[in-house]
Amino acid sequence: MFDRPATRQTMTPEAFASLGENQVAYIKAIRSEQVAFLSVEAPILEAGHLVFVLFSADGKPIVLADDHDDATDGANNLELETVSVH
C-alpha cells in the first residue's frame, strides 16, 4: 500500500514569497507613526492616527488609506483579491 518512500519538495524563500504575487493582497491597520518605517518612499505622518495599508502577498506596501474601505477600493482598482491574515 505504501511502497514508495514519501518525497518532499522544498520551496526557496523567494519562491514562497512570490506565491500570490499580483493576485493576492492583505490589509493591515497600523499606527500612523509606523508608516515611515514601511519603505524609504513612505510619508511621515502625524502621530496618533490609525491608518490602513494594503500589502502585496510578499509584504510590500502598495496603498496607504485613511480607512479600510479605501484600502479595499485600492485592491479592487489593482484587481487584487484581499485575504484575511491573523
TABEL-V206173 format. One record per residue. RES is the residue in one small letter. SS is DSSP state (H for helix, E for strand, L for the rest). PHI is phi in whole degrees, -180 to 180 (none if undefined). OMEGA is omega in whole degrees, -180 to 180 (none if undefined). Layout:
res:RES ss:SS phi:PHI omega:OMEGA
res:RES ss:SS phi:PHI omega:OMEGA
This chain:
res:m ss:L phi:none omega:179
res:f ss:L phi:-116 omega:-176
res:d ss:L phi:-73 omega:-177
res:r ss:L phi:-87 omega:174
res:p ss:L phi:-71 omega:180
res:a ss:L phi:-68 omega:176
res:t ss:L phi:-113 omega:179
res:r ss:L phi:-112 omega:172
res:q ss:L phi:-109 omega:179
res:t ss:L phi:-108 omega:178
res:m ss:L phi:-107 omega:174
res:t ss:L phi:-71 omega:176
res:p ss:H phi:-57 omega:180
res:e ss:H phi:-67 omega:179
res:a ss:H phi:-66 omega:178
res:f ss:H phi:-63 omega:-179
res:a ss:H phi:-65 omega:-177
res:s ss:L phi:-85 omega:177
res:l ss:L phi:-60 omega:179
res:g ss:L phi:80 omega:-179
res:e ss:L phi:-58 omega:-179
res:n ss:L phi:63 omega:178
res:q ss:L phi:-132 omega:-172
res:v ss:E phi:-125 omega:177
res:a ss:E phi:-146 omega:176
res:y ss:E phi:-137 omega:-179
res:i ss:E phi:-111 omega:179
res:k ss:E phi:-134 omega:175
res:a ss:E phi:-85 omega:178
res:i ss:E phi:-138 omega:176
res:r ss:E phi:-75 omega:-177
res:s ss:H phi:-59 omega:-180
res:e ss:H phi:-71 omega:178
res:q ss:H phi:-85 omega:-176
res:v ss:H phi:-59 omega:-177
res:a ss:H phi:-59 omega:-179
res:f ss:H phi:-90 omega:-178
res:l ss:L phi:-73 omega:179
res:s ss:L phi:-164 omega:-179
res:v ss:L phi:-66 omega:-179
res:e ss:L phi:-83 omega:-176
res:a ss:L phi:-66 omega:179
res:p ss:L phi:-73 omega:173
res:i ss:L phi:-95 omega:-176
res:l ss:L phi:-106 omega:175
res:e ss:L phi:-62 omega:-178
res:a ss:L phi:-70 omega:172
res:g ss:L phi:96 omega:-180
res:h ss:L phi:-118 omega:174
res:l ss:E phi:-97 omega:178
res:v ss:E phi:-126 omega:-178
res:f ss:E phi:-122 omega:-178
res:v ss:E phi:-119 omega:173
res:l ss:E phi:-91 omega:-179
res:f ss:E phi:-110 omega:173
res:s ss:E phi:-72 omega:-178
res:a ss:L phi:-57 omega:-179
res:d ss:L phi:-90 omega:174
res:g ss:L phi:94 omega:178
res:k ss:L phi:-82 omega:178
res:p ss:E phi:-69 omega:-179
res:i ss:E phi:-116 omega:-175
res:v ss:E phi:-134 omega:174
res:l ss:E phi:-111 omega:-176
res:a ss:E phi:-138 omega:178
res:d ss:L phi:-77 omega:180
res:d ss:L phi:-144 omega:-176
res:h ss:H phi:-61 omega:-179
res:d ss:H phi:-62 omega:178
res:d ss:H phi:-66 omega:177
res:a ss:H phi:-66 omega:177
res:t ss:H phi:-64 omega:177
res:d ss:H phi:-60 omega:177
res:g ss:H phi:-60 omega:178
res:a ss:H phi:-65 omega:179
res:n ss:H phi:-64 omega:179
res:n ss:H phi:-63 omega:179
res:l ss:L phi:-92 omega:-180
res:e ss:L phi:58 omega:177
res:l ss:L phi:-109 omega:175
res:e ss:E phi:-89 omega:179
res:t ss:E phi:-90 omega:178
res:v ss:E phi:-122 omega:180
res:s ss:L phi:-91 omega:177
res:v ss:L phi:-121 omega:-178
res:h ss:L phi:-122 omega:none
